[in-house]
Amino acid sequence: GKPRSLGAAAFDFVLVDGRARRFCIQEGFGLLRAGGLLILHDAQRTDYHDALQAQGAPVFLTPWKQGQVCLLRKP
């Protein structure tokens, strides 16, 4: 089923990779339980930074040439 059918705060971990990442950051963060973790692949792309910051305080791991990862924890 679709994630929405599971209800809010259903996951401890969400991985965002692929298309529509800005939308998926917002939707995925809403599906996290308190203390849950959202991970964004290709976080070096600045197009996603405002969407991450709108949800909390993103932590960018050591930059790689490609595929940097960002962690976003739900309080």
PDB file of N, CA, C and O in Angstrom:
ATOM      1  N   GLY A   1       0.822  -1.192   0.000  1.00  0.00           N
ATOM      2  CA  GLY A   1       0.000   0.000   0.000  1.00  0.00           C
ATOM      3  C   GLY A   1       0.860   1.247   0.000  1.00  0.00           C
ATOM      4  O   GLY A   1       2.085   1.183   0.106  1.00  0.00           O
ATOM      5  N   LYS A   2       0.210   2.352  -0.118  1.00  0.00           N
ATOM      6  CA  LYS A   2       0.894   3.638  -0.093  1.00  0.00           C
ATOM      7  C   LYS A   2       1.272   3.979   1.346  1.00  0.00           C
ATOM      8  O   LYS A   2       0.556   3.603   2.274  1.00  0.00           O
ATOM      9  N   PRO A   3       2.388   4.687   1.546  1.00  0.00           N
ATOM     10  CA  PRO A   3       2.793   5.047   2.911  1.00  0.00           C
ATOM     11  C   PRO A   3       1.703   5.775   3.689  1.00  0.00           C
ATOM     12  O   PRO A   3       1.576   5.561   4.894  1.00  0.00           O
ATOM     13  N   ARG A   4       0.917   6.624   3.043  1.00  0.00           N
ATOM     14  CA  ARG A   4      -0.135   7.364   3.736  1.00  0.00           C
ATOM     15  C   ARG A   4      -1.160   6.438   4.376  1.00  0.00           C
ATOM     16  O   ARG A   4      -1.759   6.791   5.392  1.00  0.00           O
ATOM     17  N   SER A   5      -1.372   5.259   3.799  1.00  0.00           N
ATOM     18  CA  SER A   5      -2.351   4.338   4.354  1.00  0.00           C
ATOM     19  C   SER A   5      -1.885   3.762   5.692  1.00  0.00           C
ATOM     20  O   SER A   5      -2.681   3.174   6.424  1.00  0.00           O
ATOM     21  N   LEU A   6      -0.617   3.926   6.009  1.00  0.00           N
ATOM     22  CA  LEU A   6      -0.072   3.418   7.265  1.00  0.00           C
ATOM     23  C   LEU A   6      -0.271   4.400   8.412  1.00  0.00           C
ATOM     24  O   LEU A   6      -0.094   4.043   9.577  1.00  0.00           O
ATOM     25  N   GLY A   7      -0.637   5.627   8.089  1.00  0.00           N
ATOM     26  CA  GLY A   7      -0.847   6.637   9.119  1.00  0.00           C
ATOM     27  C   GLY A   7       0.415   7.415   9.416  1.00  0.00           C
ATOM     28  O   GLY A   7       1.511   7.027   9.010  1.00  0.00           O
ATOM     29  N   ALA A   8       0.254   8.506  10.120  1.00  0.00           N
ATOM     30  CA  ALA A   8       1.383   9.375  10.462  1.00  0.00           C
ATOM     31  C   ALA A   8       2.274   8.692  11.495  1.00  0.00           C
ATOM     32  O   ALA A   8       1.829   7.803  12.222  1.00  0.00           O
ATOM     33  N   ALA A   9       3.513   9.107  11.552  1.00  0.00           N
ATOM     34  CA  ALA A   9       4.484   8.644  12.546  1.00  0.00           C
ATOM     35  C   ALA A   9       4.606   7.122  12.552  1.00  0.00           C
ATOM     36  O   ALA A   9       4.542   6.490  13.606  1.00  0.00           O
ATOM     37  N   ALA A  10       4.780   6.546  11.379  1.00  0.00           N
ATOM     38  CA  ALA A  10       4.813   5.099  11.261  1.00  0.00           C
ATOM     39  C   ALA A  10       6.223   4.519  11.126  1.00  0.00           C
ATOM     40  O   ALA A  10       6.394   3.306  11.249  1.00  0.00           O
ATOM     41  N   PHE A  11       7.237   5.355  10.877  1.00  0.00           N
ATOM     42  CA  PHE A  11       8.558   4.829  10.539  1.00  0.00           C
ATOM     43  C   PHE A  11       9.660   5.383  11.435  1.00  0.00           C
ATOM     44  O   PHE A  11       9.583   6.510  11.926  1.00  0.00           O
ATOM     45  N   ASP A  12      10.690   4.559  11.634  1.00  0.00           N
ATOM     46  CA  ASP A  12      11.899   4.988  12.340  1.00  0.00           C
ATOM     47  C   ASP A  12      12.933   5.537  11.370  1.00  0.00           C
ATOM     48  O   ASP A  12      13.837   6.269  11.773  1.00  0.00           O
ATOM     49  N   PHE A  13      12.805   5.185  10.086  1.00  0.00           N
ATOM     50  CA  PHE A  13      13.826   5.498   9.088  1.00  0.00           C
ATOM     51  C   PHE A  13      13.166   5.697   7.734  1.00  0.00           C
ATOM     52  O   PHE A  13      12.326   4.897   7.322  1.00  0.00           O
ATOM     53  N   VAL A  14      13.549   6.773   7.039  1.00  0.00           N
ATOM     54  CA  VAL A  14      13.084   7.030   5.673  1.00  0.00           C
ATOM     55  C   VAL A  14      14.301   7.375   4.827  1.00  0.00           C
ATOM     56  O   VAL A  14      15.100   8.229   5.212  1.00  0.00           O
ATOM     57  N   LEU A  15      14.450   6.722   3.679  1.00  0.00           N
ATOM     58  CA  LEU A  15      15.506   7.020   2.719  1.00  0.00           C
ATOM     59  C   LEU A  15      14.874   7.709   1.525  1.00  0.00           C
ATOM     60  O   LEU A  15      13.932   7.188   0.928  1.00  0.00           O
ATOM     61  N   VAL A  16      15.394   8.889   1.170  1.00  0.00           N
ATOM     62  CA  VAL A  16      14.897   9.630   0.017  1.00  0.00           C
ATOM     63  C   VAL A  16      15.962   9.577  -1.072  1.00  0.00           C
ATOM     64  O   VAL A  16      17.083  10.051  -0.885  1.00  0.00           O
ATOM     65  N   ASP A  17      15.595   8.992  -2.215  1.00  0.00           N
ATOM     66  CA  ASP A  17      16.481   8.875  -3.368  1.00  0.00           C
ATOM     67  C   ASP A  17      15.585   8.700  -4.585  1.00  0.00           C
ATOM     68  O   ASP A  17      14.602   7.961  -4.528  1.00  0.00           O
ATOM     69  N   GLY A  18      15.905   9.353  -5.654  1.00  0.00           N
ATOM     70  CA  GLY A  18      15.096   9.214  -6.862  1.00  0.00           C
ATOM     71  C   GLY A  18      14.472  10.532  -7.261  1.00  0.00           C
ATOM     72  O   GLY A  18      15.071  11.592  -7.084  1.00  0.00           O
ATOM     73  N   ARG A  19      13.278  10.466  -7.796  1.00  0.00           N
ATOM     74  CA  ARG A  19      12.588  11.658  -8.294  1.00  0.00           C
ATOM     75  C   ARG A  19      11.768  12.330  -7.192  1.00  0.00           C
ATOM     76  O   ARG A  19      11.474  11.732  -6.157  1.00  0.00           O
ATOM     77  N   ALA A  20      11.413  13.577  -7.442  1.00  0.00           N
ATOM     78  CA  ALA A  20      10.536  14.357  -6.547  1.00  0.00           C
ATOM     79  C   ALA A  20      11.079  14.401  -5.123  1.00  0.00           C
ATOM     80  O   ALA A  20      10.315  14.252  -4.169  1.00  0.00           O
ATOM     81  N   ARG A  21      12.359  14.599  -4.967  1.00  0.00           N
ATOM     82  CA  ARG A  21      12.981  14.537  -3.639  1.00  0.00           C
ATOM     83  C   ARG A  21      12.490  15.629  -2.703  1.00  0.00           C
ATOM     84  O   ARG A  21      12.306  15.380  -1.512  1.00  0.00           O
ATOM     85  N   ARG A  22      12.274  16.830  -3.217  1.00  0.00           N
ATOM     86  CA  ARG A  22      11.784  17.912  -2.354  1.00  0.00           C
ATOM     87  C   ARG A  22      10.444  17.513  -1.732  1.00  0.00           C
ATOM     88  O   ARG A  22      10.235  17.704  -0.534  1.00  0.00           O
ATOM     89  N   PHE A  23       9.550  16.969  -2.530  1.00  0.00           N
ATOM     90  CA  PHE A  23       8.252  16.497  -2.043  1.00  0.00           C
ATOM     91  C   PHE A  23       8.454  15.335  -1.065  1.00  0.00           C
ATOM     92  O   PHE A  23       7.815  15.284  -0.015  1.00  0.00           O
ATOM     93  N   CYS A  24       9.329  14.424  -1.410  1.00  0.00           N
ATOM     94  CA  CYS A  24       9.557  13.239  -0.575  1.00  0.00           C
ATOM     95  C   CYS A  24      10.193  13.589   0.763  1.00  0.00           C
ATOM     96  O   CYS A  24       9.938  12.911   1.758  1.00  0.00           O
ATOM     97  N   ILE A  25      11.012  14.632   0.807  1.00  0.00           N
ATOM     98  CA  ILE A  25      11.596  15.082   2.075  1.00  0.00           C
ATOM     99  C   ILE A  25      10.468  15.492   3.019  1.00  0.00           C
ATOM    100  O   ILE A  25      10.433  15.067   4.174  1.00  0.00           O
ATOM    101  N   GLN A  26       9.562  16.307   2.531  1.00  0.00           N
ATOM    102  CA  GLN A  26       8.446  16.783   3.348  1.00  0.00           C
ATOM    103  C   GLN A  26       7.535  15.634   3.769  1.00  0.00           C
ATOM    104  O   GLN A  26       7.207  15.497   4.947  1.00  0.00           O
ATOM    105  N   GLU A  27       7.133  14.820   2.820  1.00  0.00           N
ATOM    106  CA  GLU A  27       6.227  13.714   3.115  1.00  0.00           C
ATOM    107  C   GLU A  27       6.890  12.666   4.013  1.00  0.00           C
ATOM    108  O   GLU A  27       6.284  12.178   4.967  1.00  0.00           O
ATOM    109  N   GLY A  28       8.134  12.333   3.694  1.00  0.00           N
ATOM    110  CA  GLY A  28       8.851  11.329   4.483  1.00  0.00           C
ATOM    111  C   GLY A  28       9.073  11.771   5.913  1.00  0.00           C
ATOM    112  O   GLY A  28       8.943  10.971   6.840  1.00  0.00           O
ATOM    113  N   PHE A  29       9.410  13.043   6.102  1.00  0.00           N
ATOM    114  CA  PHE A  29       9.628  13.560   7.453  1.00  0.00           C
ATOM    115  C   PHE A  29       8.349  13.474   8.276  1.00  0.00           C
ATOM    116  O   PHE A  29       8.389  13.197   9.474  1.00  0.00           O
ATOM    117  N   GLY A  30       7.215  13.713   7.624  1.00  0.00           N
ATOM    118  CA  GLY A  30       5.927  13.614   8.308  1.00  0.00           C
ATOM    119  C   GLY A  30       5.569  12.198   8.721  1.00  0.00           C
ATOM    120  O   GLY A  30       4.733  12.008   9.605  1.00  0.00           O
ATOM    121  N   LEU A  31       6.179  11.209   8.105  1.00  0.00           N
ATOM    122  CA  LEU A  31       5.898   9.806   8.431  1.00  0.00           C
ATOM    123  C   LEU A  31       6.817   9.238   9.512  1.00  0.00           C
ATOM    124  O   LEU A  31       6.652   8.093   9.931  1.00  0.00           O
ATOM    125  N   LEU A  32       7.783  10.041   9.963  1.00  0.00           N
ATOM    126  CA  LEU A  32       8.730   9.570  10.976  1.00  0.00           C
ATOM    127  C   LEU A  32       8.148   9.648  12.380  1.00  0.00           C
ATOM    128  O   LEU A  32       7.406  10.572  12.714  1.00  0.00           O
ATOM    129  N   ARG A  33       8.497   8.668  13.186  1.00  0.00           N
ATOM    130  CA  ARG A  33       8.225   8.739  14.630  1.00  0.00           C
ATOM    131  C   ARG A  33       9.210   9.724  15.245  1.00  0.00           C
ATOM    132  O   ARG A  33      10.222  10.059  14.629  1.00  0.00           O
ATOM    133  N   ALA A  34       8.921  10.186  16.448  1.00  0.00           N
ATOM    134  CA  ALA A  34       9.870  11.024  17.195  1.00  0.00           C
ATOM    135  C   ALA A  34      11.187  10.276  17.324  1.00  0.00           C
ATOM    136  O   ALA A  34      11.196   9.099  17.685  1.00  0.00           O
ATOM    137  N   GLY A  35      12.288  10.936  17.036  1.00  0.00           N
ATOM    138  CA  GLY A  35      13.603  10.310  17.069  1.00  0.00           C
ATOM    139  C   GLY A  35      13.966   9.603  15.792  1.00  0.00           C
ATOM    140  O   GLY A  35      15.080   9.095  15.662  1.00  0.00           O
ATOM    141  N   GLY A  36      13.029   9.556  14.820  1.00  0.00           N
ATOM    142  CA  GLY A  36      13.287   8.906  13.538  1.00  0.00           C
ATOM    143  C   GLY A  36      14.284   9.677  12.697  1.00  0.00           C
ATOM    144  O   GLY A  36      14.587  10.836  12.979  1.00  0.00           O
ATOM    145  N   LEU A  37      14.785   9.034  11.673  1.00  0.00           N
ATOM    146  CA  LEU A  37      15.853   9.590  10.860  1.00  0.00           C
ATOM    147  C   LEU A  37      15.491   9.549   9.380  1.00  0.00           C
ATOM    148  O   LEU A  37      15.109   8.504   8.854  1.00  0.00           O
ATOM    149  N   LEU A  38      15.616  10.694   8.715  1.00  0.00           N
ATOM    150  CA  LEU A  38      15.468  10.778   7.268  1.00  0.00           C
ATOM    151  C   LEU A  38      16.857  10.919   6.673  1.00  0.00           C
ATOM    152  O   LEU A  38      17.654  11.735   7.139  1.00  0.00           O
ATOM    153  N   ILE A  39      17.152  10.140   5.658  1.00  0.00           N
ATOM    154  CA  ILE A  39      18.437  10.219   4.970  1.00  0.00           C
ATOM    155  C   ILE A  39      18.171  10.595   3.524  1.00  0.00           C
ATOM    156  O   ILE A  39      17.341   9.980   2.855  1.00  0.00           O
ATOM    157  N   LEU A  40      18.883  11.612   3.045  1.00  0.00           N
ATOM    158  CA  LEU A  40      18.758  12.072   1.664  1.00  0.00           C
ATOM    159  C   LEU A  40      20.031  11.748   0.908  1.00  0.00           C
ATOM    160  O   LEU A  40      21.125  12.135   1.319  1.00  0.00           O
ATOM    161  N   HIS A  41      19.885  11.038  -0.193  1.00  0.00           N
ATOM    162  CA  HIS A  41      21.008  10.752  -1.079  1.00  0.00           C
ATOM    163  C   HIS A  41      21.177  11.923  -2.045  1.00  0.00           C
ATOM    164  O   HIS A  41      20.196  12.578  -2.397  1.00  0.00           O
ATOM    165  N   ASP A  42      22.392  12.187  -2.469  1.00  0.00           N
ATOM    166  CA  ASP A  42      22.740  13.311  -3.346  1.00  0.00           C
ATOM    167  C   ASP A  42      22.436  14.647  -2.689  1.00  0.00           C
ATOM    168  O   ASP A  42      21.975  15.580  -3.347  1.00  0.00           O
ATOM    169  N   ALA A  43      22.692  14.737  -1.407  1.00  0.00           N
ATOM    170  CA  ALA A  43      22.399  15.947  -0.636  1.00  0.00           C
ATOM    171  C   ALA A  43      23.301  17.118  -0.998  1.00  0.00           C
ATOM    172  O   ALA A  43      23.058  18.242  -0.560  1.00  0.00           O
ATOM    173  N   GLN A  44      24.333  16.872  -1.788  1.00  0.00           N
ATOM    174  CA  GLN A  44      25.198  17.974  -2.213  1.00  0.00           C
ATOM    175  C   GLN A  44      24.465  18.917  -3.169  1.00  0.00           C
ATOM    176  O   GLN A  44      24.922  20.038  -3.392  1.00  0.00           O
ATOM    177  N   ARG A  45      23.354  18.489  -3.727  1.00  0.00           N
ATOM    178  CA  ARG A  45      22.579  19.319  -4.649  1.00  0.00           C
ATOM    179  C   ARG A  45      21.830  20.390  -3.846  1.00  0.00           C
ATOM    180  O   ARG A  45      20.941  20.081  -3.053  1.00  0.00           O
ATOM    181  N   THR A  46      22.203  21.633  -4.065  1.00  0.00           N
ATOM    182  CA  THR A  46      21.637  22.733  -3.286  1.00  0.00           C
ATOM    183  C   THR A  46      20.140  22.919  -3.509  1.00  0.00           C
ATOM    184  O   THR A  46      19.485  23.596  -2.717  1.00  0.00           O
ATOM    185  N   ASP A  47      19.593  22.343  -4.551  1.00  0.00           N
ATOM    186  CA  ASP A  47      18.148  22.429  -4.805  1.00  0.00           C
ATOM    187  C   ASP A  47      17.337  21.854  -3.645  1.00  0.00           C
ATOM    188  O   ASP A  47      16.169  22.204  -3.479  1.00  0.00           O
ATOM    189  N   TYR A  48      17.931  20.989  -2.854  1.00  0.00           N
ATOM    190  CA  TYR A  48      17.213  20.319  -1.776  1.00  0.00           C
ATOM    191  C   TYR A  48      17.418  20.971  -0.407  1.00  0.00           C
ATOM    192  O   TYR A  48      16.709  20.641   0.544  1.00  0.00           O
ATOM    193  N   HIS A  49      18.365  21.880  -0.298  1.00  0.00           N
ATOM    194  CA  HIS A  49      18.752  22.407   1.010  1.00  0.00           C
ATOM    195  C   HIS A  49      17.624  23.149   1.718  1.00  0.00           C
ATOM    196  O   HIS A  49      17.463  22.988   2.927  1.00  0.00           O
ATOM    197  N   ASP A  50      16.847  23.947   1.017  1.00  0.00           N
ATOM    198  CA  ASP A  50      15.759  24.665   1.690  1.00  0.00           C
ATOM    199  C   ASP A  50      14.671  23.706   2.162  1.00  0.00           C
ATOM    200  O   ASP A  50      14.070  23.936   3.212  1.00  0.00           O
ATOM    201  N   ALA A  51      14.404  22.646   1.421  1.00  0.00           N
ATOM    202  CA  ALA A  51      13.419  21.647   1.841  1.00  0.00           C
ATOM    203  C   ALA A  51      13.887  20.922   3.102  1.00  0.00           C
ATOM    204  O   ALA A  51      13.079  20.614   3.978  1.00  0.00           O
ATOM    205  N   LEU A  52      15.182  20.651   3.197  1.00  0.00           N
ATOM    206  CA  LEU A  52      15.735  20.018   4.393  1.00  0.00           C
ATOM    207  C   LEU A  52      15.638  20.956   5.594  1.00  0.00           C
ATOM    208  O   LEU A  52      15.199  20.554   6.671  1.00  0.00           O
ATOM    209  N   GLN A  53      16.048  22.197   5.403  1.00  0.00           N
ATOM    210  CA  GLN A  53      16.058  23.160   6.501  1.00  0.00           C
ATOM    211  C   GLN A  53      14.652  23.493   6.979  1.00  0.00           C
ATOM    212  O   GLN A  53      14.474  23.858   8.141  1.00  0.00           O
ATOM    213  N   ALA A  54      13.655  23.376   6.117  1.00  0.00           N
ATOM    214  CA  ALA A  54      12.276  23.623   6.521  1.00  0.00           C
ATOM    215  C   ALA A  54      11.790  22.565   7.516  1.00  0.00           C
ATOM    216  O   ALA A  54      10.837  22.804   8.259  1.00  0.00           O
ATOM    217  N   GLN A  55      12.436  21.407   7.533  1.00  0.00           N
ATOM    218  CA  GLN A  55      12.027  20.318   8.416  1.00  0.00           C
ATOM    219  C   GLN A  55      12.839  20.269   9.707  1.00  0.00           C
ATOM    220  O   GLN A  55      12.404  19.652  10.679  1.00  0.00           O
ATOM    221  N   GLY A  56      13.995  20.898   9.736  1.00  0.00           N
ATOM    222  CA  GLY A  56      14.816  20.828  10.944  1.00  0.00           C
ATOM    223  C   GLY A  56      16.233  21.275  10.673  1.00  0.00           C
ATOM    224  O   GLY A  56      16.469  22.173   9.864  1.00  0.00           O
ATOM    225  N   ALA A  57      17.175  20.646  11.348  1.00  0.00           N
ATOM    226  CA  ALA A  57      18.589  20.992  11.247  1.00  0.00           C
ATOM    227  C   ALA A  57      19.335  19.854  10.558  1.00  0.00           C
ATOM    228  O   ALA A  57      19.768  18.912  11.223  1.00  0.00           O
ATOM    229  N   PRO A  58      19.493  19.926   9.233  1.00  0.00           N
ATOM    230  CA  PRO A  58      20.166  18.839   8.522  1.00  0.00           C
ATOM    231  C   PRO A  58      21.647  18.745   8.883  1.00  0.00           C
ATOM    232  O   PRO A  58      22.301  19.752   9.155  1.00  0.00           O
ATOM    233  N   VAL A  59      22.152  17.530   8.880  1.00  0.00           N
ATOM    234  CA  VAL A  59      23.572  17.271   9.119  1.00  0.00           C
ATOM    235  C   VAL A  59      24.121  16.632   7.849  1.00  0.00           C
ATOM    236  O   VAL A  59      23.714  15.532   7.473  1.00  0.00           O
ATOM    237  N   PHE A  60      25.040  17.319   7.195  1.00  0.00           N
ATOM    238  CA  PHE A  60      25.653  16.816   5.971  1.00  0.00           C
ATOM    239  C   PHE A  60      26.917  16.061   6.323  1.00  0.00           C
ATOM    240  O   PHE A  60      27.816  16.601   6.968  1.00  0.00           O
ATOM    241  N   LEU A  61      26.982  14.805   5.898  1.00  0.00           N
ATOM    242  CA  LEU A  61      28.175  14.012   6.155  1.00  0.00           C
ATOM    243  C   LEU A  61      29.311  14.496   5.280  1.00  0.00           C
ATOM    244  O   LEU A  61      29.094  15.252   4.332  1.00  0.00           O
ATOM    245  N   THR A  62      30.509  14.068   5.590  1.00  0.00           N
ATOM    246  CA  THR A  62      31.690  14.497   4.848  1.00  0.00           C
ATOM    247  C   THR A  62      31.404  14.443   3.356  1.00  0.00           C
ATOM    248  O   THR A  62      31.011  13.398   2.840  1.00  0.00           O
ATOM    249  N   PRO A  63      31.598  15.562   2.652  1.00  0.00           N
ATOM    250  CA  PRO A  63      31.258  15.595   1.213  1.00  0.00           C
ATOM    251  C   PRO A  63      32.037  14.566   0.407  1.00  0.00           C
ATOM    252  O   PRO A  63      33.232  14.351   0.606  1.00  0.00           O
ATOM    253  N   TRP A  64      31.321  13.950  -0.495  1.00  0.00           N
ATOM    254  CA  TRP A  64      31.906  13.045  -1.464  1.00  0.00           C
ATOM    255  C   TRP A  64      31.832  13.716  -2.811  1.00  0.00           C
ATOM    256  O   TRP A  64      31.151  14.730  -2.962  1.00  0.00           O
ATOM    257  N   LYS A  65      32.520  13.171  -3.795  1.00  0.00           N
ATOM    258  CA  LYS A  65      32.434  13.730  -5.142  1.00  0.00           C
ATOM    259  C   LYS A  65      31.030  13.582  -5.692  1.00  0.00           C
ATOM    260  O   LYS A  65      30.530  14.475  -6.376  1.00  0.00           O
ATOM    261  N   GLN A  66      30.396  12.468  -5.400  1.00  0.00           N
ATOM    262  CA  GLN A  66      29.026  12.222  -5.819  1.00  0.00           C
ATOM    263  C   GLN A  66      28.303  11.486  -4.702  1.00  0.00           C
ATOM    264  O   GLN A  66      28.901  10.680  -3.989  1.00  0.00           O
ATOM    265  N   GLY A  67      27.036  11.762  -4.557  1.00  0.00           N
ATOM    266  CA  GLY A  67      26.215  10.995  -3.620  1.00  0.00           C
ATOM    267  C   GLY A  67      26.364  11.349  -2.162  1.00  0.00           C
ATOM    268  O   GLY A  67      26.246  10.472  -1.307  1.00  0.00           O
ATOM    269  N   GLN A  68      26.624  12.628  -1.843  1.00  0.00           N
ATOM    270  CA  GLN A  68      26.712  13.007  -0.434  1.00  0.00           C
ATOM    271  C   GLN A  68      25.413  12.657   0.272  1.00  0.00           C
ATOM    272  O   GLN A  68      24.337  12.706  -0.324  1.00  0.00           O
ATOM    273  N   VAL A  69      25.522  12.306   1.539  1.00  0.00           N
ATOM    274  CA  VAL A  69      24.373  11.926   2.342  1.00  0.00           C
ATOM    275  C   VAL A  69      24.123  12.985   3.399  1.00  0.00           C
ATOM    276  O   VAL A  69      25.062  13.541   3.968  1.00  0.00           O
ATOM    277  N   CYS A  70      22.850  13.263   3.657  1.00  0.00           N
ATOM    278  CA  CYS A  70      22.437  14.189   4.692  1.00  0.00           C
ATOM    279  C   CYS A  70      21.507  13.452   5.643  1.00  0.00           C
ATOM    280  O   CYS A  70      20.664  12.666   5.212  1.00  0.00           O
ATOM    281  N   LEU A  71      21.662  13.706   6.936  1.00  0.00           N
ATOM    282  CA  LEU A  71      20.803  13.114   7.955  1.00  0.00           C
ATOM    283  C   LEU A  71      19.911  14.193   8.533  1.00  0.00           C
ATOM    284  O   LEU A  71      20.357  15.317   8.761  1.00  0.00           O
ATOM    285  N   LEU A  72      18.664  13.860   8.769  1.00  0.00           N
ATOM    286  CA  LEU A  72      17.716  14.793   9.361  1.00  0.00           C
ATOM    287  C   LEU A  72      16.930  14.024  10.411  1.00  0.00           C
ATOM    288  O   LEU A  72      16.180  13.108  10.074  1.00  0.00           O
ATOM    289  N   ARG A  73      17.091  14.386  11.674  1.00  0.00           N
ATOM    290  CA  ARG A  73      16.452  13.661  12.784  1.00  0.00           C
ATOM    291  C   ARG A  73      15.217  14.411  13.249  1.00  0.00           C
ATOM    292  O   ARG A  73      15.242  15.632  13.410  1.00  0.00           O
ATOM    293  N   LYS A  74      14.140  13.677  13.463  1.00  0.00           N
ATOM    294  CA  LYS A  74      12.901  14.270  13.957  1.00  0.00           C
ATOM    295  C   LYS A  74      12.979  14.352  15.480  1.00  0.00           C
ATOM    296  O   LYS A  74      13.256  13.353  16.144  1.00  0.00           O
ATOM    297  N   PRO A  75      12.737  15.537  16.030  1.00  0.00           N
ATOM    298  CA  PRO A  75      12.820  15.678  17.496  1.00  0.00           C
ATOM    299  C   PRO A  75      11.744  14.870  18.213  1.00  0.00           C
ATOM    300  O   PRO A  75      11.679  14.882  19.442  1.00  0.00           O
TER     301      PRO A  75
END
